[in-house]
């Protein structure tokens, strides 16, 4: 909890619940969302008319925006605001490492510190305050921010000191998540073809070496009951995998598996079902025409 007014820009599926939890912990907020602040801001928060008003009233500003270019644009608006008192921008947007570095370098010219702090856990984790947050920041900056993070992210981790390392951690996490979801779906289809019961597969693999979050959460809680409600969209998984593959290519790092995954699974699913929940990849794999 802090007595100082905190800024929060971006109140969508992830940012909205994060701001609610931050406010519920006793932190005063000034919020802005281009799609409608009054409808999305936590109860009791100040509703800003734009980024400049947030910049004039908050020394620490959290961003949770659709992509890196938008985050960079908003960071520029904070920096350029005539009455800006912003000292720190905490960027929970998922973007590429290079985009995070560009935002850091831009803000540094105005003496504003930057931490890239993307999150994992979906909309349900954002509502519950159980997100994982991957923070890249110098030690002193992380120490300043650390007391503010638990209401939003039960598992906040200081993953690096250089800008872009938080984004790198998030992208590799989502590559692993996307691979696990696709591979588990294919394994489940194989099991079904052998006459194995899905619930039995889940129970058995959850205590075996093939265990992963698709087995422990997605299949038993989202797919088996046909809810498909993880809160993470196929379009976002596809976006993150593209960022991961592009980052690998920039670094000349291995990317054979990720590029195949993007092309053969998530890219095709995005073309067919762009607005679906990513857990719908399982029935998608069963469609012989997909």
Buried (B, 14 or more C-beta within 10 A) or exposed (E): EBEEBBBBBBBBBBBBBBBBBBBEBEBBBBBBBBEEBEEBBBEEBBBBEBBBBBBBBBBBBBBBBBBBBBBBEBBBBBBEBEEBEBBBBBBBBBBBBBBBBBBBEBBEEEEBBBBBBBBBBBBBBBBEBBBBBBBBBBEEBBEBBEEBBBBBBBBBBBBBEBBBBBBBBBBBBBBBBBBBBBBBBBBBBEBEEEEEEBEEBBEBBBEEEBEBEBBEBBBBBBBBEEEBBBBBBBBBBBBBBBBBBBBBEEEEEEBEEBBEBBEEBBBBBBEBBEEBBBBBBBBBBEEEEB
